[in-house]
Amino acid sequence: MQFEIKLISNSKLDTINLASYIAKFLSKGSLILLTGDLGAGKTTFTQGIAKGLGINENVISPTFNILKCYFHDPINLYHIDAYRLKDQDHNIGLEEFIEGDGVCVIEWPIYIKELIQPNTYLKVNLELILGDKRKITISSNCLSYKNLFEELNKKYV
């Protein structure tokens, strides 16, 4: 079963608020794959996820670190930026976080696709339109996100 919704975000705040709303439907083990060009808003979306999880830390791109952990009760956030792993060895222990005890957000998942189990994730593609305006396509084959898509359709469509 394929779930999909396409939305327009008119600002960074819209993107943060959408992601914050989505965070309410996440639980330990949730996996979000973020795709889109450089500057499309992947880290902004992650900031919204953090906000929705109640994390008050400043969320920044883990580009040079690969992974940033935000430890928070009741649920942690693991933010992976796989861009620098493009032509590298992926055997660095990321599975522990991808399949871990928190929410895992991965930017540039194509570079570590062998670490991602099929039909286990929520995919969010962000496309630049103009300025801060974005087309956001959210999709999943995972039945555990059915309720999220029902609520997104009620709220945004």
N, C-alpha and C positions, 0 to 999 in steps of 0.2 A: 504494500500500500504506500503510495506516495502522497505526502502532504506538501503543499506549497502555498505561499502567499507573497505578493509583491506589494511593497509599500513605498511611499515617498517621504523622505525626511527633508524638511526645509532648513534645518539648522543643526549645529552640534548638539544643542539642548534637546531637540527632537530625537536625535539618535541616542543620546544618553537616556532619555525617558523611555524610549522603546526597549532598549536593552535592560533597563532597570525593571520594567514590567515583565519581560521574559524571565528574568532572574527568579521571580516568584514561583515559577514552574520547574525550577531546577532542584536537583538533590545531589547527594553524594554519588559520585560516579558519572554525573552528566558531562558530556563532551560537546563542545561547540567548536566548529571549524570555521574560521573567518577567511574569506577570499576576497580579492579585489586588488586593484593597482596600488602602487605606493601612494600614500596620501588619501586613500579612499575613506578612511575613518575606522580602520580595524581597532586601533588602540582606543579611540573614542568610544567605540561600542563596548570594549572591555571595561572601560571606566564606568559605563552604565551598568554592566553586570555586577561589578564590585559594589556600586551604590545600592543596587537592589538586594545584594547579599548582606548589606549593613557594614561594609568595609569602608572605613573613613580614610585610609591611607591614600597618598598620592599615587595613582596607578600610571606608570610610564611604560613605554615600549621596552621589552627585554632584548632588543636587537643585539646588543653586544654581550649580554649575559646568557642568552638563549632562553633562560627560565627565570621567572620571578615568582616567589611564593608570598601569598598574603594569608597569614595564619589568623583565623577568626573563628570564634565560637558562635554558631554551631557548625559552620561549614567553611572550609578553606577554599581559596582560589589559587589555581596554578595557571600562570600565563606563559605560554611558550611562543617564541618567535623563531620559526624554523628556517627563516631566510638564509642565515649564515651556514646552514647545514646542507646547502644545495649540492655540493660535491664532496661531502665529508662522510666519515663513519658515523652512523646513527646509533651505534651501540654505546650510548652514554647514560643509560638508565632512565630515559624519559618514560618508559612504560609504567614505572612506579607512580608517576603523576597522572598519566593519561588514564590509567585504570585505577586511580587512587581513591582516597577518602574525601575528595572535594570536587569542586567544579573545575574542569580543565578547559581552557580556551587556547586554541592553537591558531596563530597567524601563519600563513604560508604552509598549510598542511601537505601540500603536494610534495614537499621535500622530505617528508617522513611518512609517506602514505603506507609503507609496509608495517608501521607501528600501530595503525588505526584499523580496528575491526570494522567490517562492513555492517551497515544498518544499526549502528550504535550511537549515532551523533545527530546533532542539529547543525545544518550548514547555513551560514549567513554570508551572502555575497553582497558587497557594497560597490556600487558604481557611481563615479563622479558624474554629475550632470552639469552643474555650474555653481561656482562659489562653494557654499556650504550645503547645497542641495544634493541629495543622494537618492538613488533607486536602491532599495534594499529588498533582496529576494531571500526568503527564509524557506528552507525545505528540509525534509527528513523522510526516511523510510522506516523510522523507528516508531513502533506503536505507542511507546511510553510518552511521546510528544503529542498524541492525538488531542488531549484536553487543551494544550497550549494553542494549537491551531484553531480549535473551536472558539476559544476566548479571543484570539487575535482577530478572527473574522467578525466577532460581535463588536469588538472595540474599534477596529480600524477600517472595516470595509463597509 
